Amino acid sequence: MSKNLKLYITISLILIGTWLYATPYLTISTMKKAYENNDATKFSSYVNYPSLRESFKNTFKAAINKEMMKDSDKDGLGNLGKAFSIAMASAFIDSLVESFVLPESLVMMMEGKTPKVFESNKKTATSSSAKKYNISMGYDGIDYFVLDAKDDKNEIQFSFVFKRKGIWGWELTSVRNLKD
């Protein structure tokens, strides 16, 4: 092989590798621009809503079960009371998740803000939007990319997991590390 051909191949491989590395960052940037332009269709094309909703439900239910087990016999109802409480909470969580896993709420959470559905009054909304948030992003393996939204104390509020879709594409599929 000639030196020029080797050079072209090397440069091509470096460019392809760089592009592959940058694709999740570009996806998140495109999602942000789509949201700012009120293009819900474009934003939603990067979100696997059924998988994301299921992830939120499982995360919330696990947190509630953990809390219920902490307060195991304080209510005096024993296992029957816990089972009933968990069933009621599960039904509530299902409807809550269905109502808030929307582009607007997702963007707010990706920025580290609390979605309006969780805010109790306007005073809370003002104070939560005044906080400073830090965003960190990085790979979690070859096919997974995580966006962490941290508060001013650098504690993770929300972690969004993007999964590779094909070679170049990414989609938001799950959430983890929700802060109580």
Buried (B, 14 or more C-beta within 10 A) or exposed (E): EEEEEEEEEEEEEEEEEEEEEEBBBEBBEBBBEBBEEEBEEBBBEBBBBEBBBBBBBBBBBEBBBEEBEEEEEEEEEEEEBBEEBBEEBBEEBBEBBEEBBBBBBBBBBBBBBBBEBBBEEEEEBEEBEEEEBBEEBEEEEEEBBBBBBBBEEEEBBBBBBBBBBEEEBBBBBBBBBBEE
